Structure formats: C-alpha cells, structure tokens
Amino acid sequence: MSTRSRVEPIVHPVSIKELRPTQMTVGLREVERKARCWRDMKRTQDGDWLGQHMIPAVLGPGETWWLVDHHHLALALIGEGVEKVLVSVVARLPHLSKRRFLSVMDCHNWLHPYDADGKRRDFDDLPRQLHKLADDPFRSLAGEVRRAGGYAKSAVPFTEFMWADFLRDRLRRRQAESASPKVLAQAVELARSREAAYLPGFSGPEGG
C-alpha cells in the first residue's frame, strides 16, 4: 500500500492559519470562487459541510501540518473567518530533519515550489503562511478552462499548474488577468489543440 493511500482522519480540528503551504502560488479568482461556494453552502446546508470535507495534510518536523491539496479552499475559508478544519493524514513524518522531510515530500510530488512565473525555486522560498501565497492568474485561467470543458479533471498532482504553464507559454499575463470570455474561448481552443496532448486530462481530438 502506498503512503498516499493510508488516509487517517483526525478527530480534533487543526487551526487553518497554522497549516503550511506546499506550493508558492494560487489563483486568486479560484480562491474567490471557493469563498462564494462556501457562502452558498452555509445558506443551504446544515453547517456540517466542513465535517465531511477534510483537508489532506502531512505531519512534519515540529508537529507542523503541511497541506498537500486544497490550498484554494483553505485560503478561502480563512477569508470567510473559519478558524479550524479537520485534516486527513497522508503521512506522519515528524521524526525527519527539515532537509530530509522536504526531500521526501518532493519525491512524493507533495511539493510544488514554482513561482508565479512558472520557475522552480528553492525549498526555503516556500511561504510559511497561506496568506503569503502569490497570485498566479494563469492558475485561475487553468481552472476556468477545465470547467469550460477544455480538459478533464485528473488525479495527477498539480495538474492545474501544468495547464497553467502551458497557457503561460501561449498567452500574455494581462490576458490571463482579464478573465474575459474572449480569452477563455481562446484558452479552451489551445487546451484542445494537439499541442496540449501531453498534459493530464487532455480531451482534444483523438490521436492528438
């Protein structure tokens, strides 16, 4: 059984602000969308939504929790005044040194130390708090392209960032920031082109 498959719930909540990011950027439009969804959930459900949607994390040195997914949701919840969430344990590695811990995290593809220009950075450059994550408008655009049918959801880690980099190479930053229907249509067309056939979730022409 792989480490990733051993998911164990934690019955007591963890402070969201104490969760360490494992990436450097988010798409702020995606964060805003998550916040809107959360507000809708509060109005239409009984408030137990968070109890059924745990955030996956790895326990690292110093008994610190490191997020391995759902950075956008966690940041949205902070903005909505939520203080604690339940986490599911992907791995327990508190006995490792910080250097070895980060190496193991990278080996399992639980880290994505790439900045808002798509460039890989040192582990030390990872932000220590969620609110310090930088905005990458191409990450927002990648999420919008998937919801528009440009590509399919994939279990491959950091798929949306791979698509963000694909779009980054073909569109200008101001286009990604615009969030206009015209840019979205252009991005969907690019995502369904044969140039994107190597990416997880590609759903363009067969034999791309």
N, C-alpha and C positions, 0 to 999 in steps of 0.2 A: 504494500500500500504506500502510495506517495505521501510526502509530508503535506502537500496541498489538500489531500482528501480527508485528513484527520481534522475535521472541524468540530470543535467542542464549545458549547455555549457557556458563557459566563453569566451567572445568575444575578450578580450585582452590577449596576451601571458604572460606566467609566466617564470621567469628565472629557467632553469633546475638546476643550482647549488644551488638554494635555496630550492629545494624540499627535504623534509625529508624522509629518508627510513623508512619503517615499517618492515624490515627484516634485518638480520645480514650478510647474505651471498648471493652471486650469483655464477653461473658457468661461469668462465671467457671464456671458449670456446664458451658458448652460447652468451656472450657479443660480442666476435669477429665475430660470425656468423651474429648477428644482424647488426654489423658495415658493413660487406660485403654486406648484403642485402640493407642497406641504400645507399651505394655507387652505387650499381646496379640501385636502384630506381632513383637516381639523374641523371644517364646516360640515362635512358629510359623513364622517365616521365617528366611532365611539372613543377615539383618542388612544386606542391600543395599537395603532399602526407601527409605532417605533418598537413595540414589544415583539412584533412579528418580522421586523426588518433589521437584523443585526448587521453590524459593520465588521468585515473581516480585518483582523489585525494580527501582528506578530509581537510577542513579548520579547523585548530586547534587554540589553545591559541596563542596570539600574532600575529594573522593573518598569521600563518605559514601553508604552504601546505604540507600535508603528502601523499606520494604515497601509493596507495593500490594495485597497479599492475604495470606491465611493467618496473620493475627495470632494467632488462637487456637492454631493448630498451633505456631507459633514460641514462644509463651509456655509452652505445654505441654512442649515439648522442653527449654526452659531449666529448668523444674521437675524434669524427669527426668534432668538432668545432661548433656544433649547440649550440646557447646560450639560445633560448627561445622555449617553446612549448605551445600549447593550452591544458587546462585541462578541464575535465568534473567533476562537483561537485557531489560526492557521498553523502556527508553530510556537514553541516555547524555547527561546534561546538566550535566557538571561545570564547563563554561565559563560558566554563567549566574551572575548575582548571586543571593544568597539570596532577595531580594524577588522577582526575576523568575522564579526557579525555582519558588517556591511558587505564583505566579500561573499558570504553565504547568501545574503539577500540578493545580491547582484546575480549570483549563479542561478538562483531560482526564478530570476526575472521578476522579482518583487520590488525592484527599484527602477526608476526612470529618470536618471539625473541629466535631463536635457532642458536647456533654457528656452526662452520664448523665440529664439531664432533657430531652434532645432539642433543646437550644438551641444555635444556632450560636455559636462562639467565634472569637476572633482566631487567626490562624496561630501567633502566638507562644505560645499556650496549649497547643499540641500537646506532649505529653510527649516527652522526649528518649530515654527508655529504655522498652523493652517492659514491664518490671515495674512501671512507674508508670501503666499503663493502668487506668482506673477500672472498677469492675464496674457493668454495666447489666443488672439481672435481666430486663428486657423483651427484651434481645437474646438471652438464654438461652431465654426462653419462645418467641421467634420461631423459633429453631432447632428446638425441640421440636414446635412446631405444624407446621412443614414435614415433619418426619419422621413425624408422625402423619397426614399426608395433607391438612392444612389448605390448603396451596398447593404449587405445583410449584417446583422449582429453576429459577432464571433466571440468564441471563448478564449481566443488568443490574447494574452495580456497586452494592454496598452495599444489595442487595435486602433482606437480613435486617434492616437498620437501618430501612428504610422500613416493614417489617412491625412492627418493634418500636415505632415511633412510632404506628402505627395502634392497636396494643394498648394503648399507654401512655395514649391518649386515652379508653379504654373500661374499663380495669381499674385497680385500686389497686396501688400498688407492693408492698404486703405480699402481695397475691395472686400477683404475678409472682415474688416471693421464695419463696413456699410450695412451688412445684413439685408441687402436689397433683394427682391425677388429675381431680378436680372442676374445678379451674381450667383444666387443659389441655383438657378437654372443652368448657368454655365458650369458651376462646380459639379452638379449632378451629371451633366454630359461628360465631363472629364472623368468622373468616377466610373462611368460605364464604358469608357473607351478601353481599347486594348492595352494602352499604356499602364493601366491600373491592374492588369490581370494577375500580377504577382502578390497583390495585397490580400490579407484575410477578409473574407466576406464579399469578395468581388462577385458581382451579379450581372456583368455585362454580357455581350454576345458569347455564345459557346465557342470554345477553342481560342478565346481571347488571346 
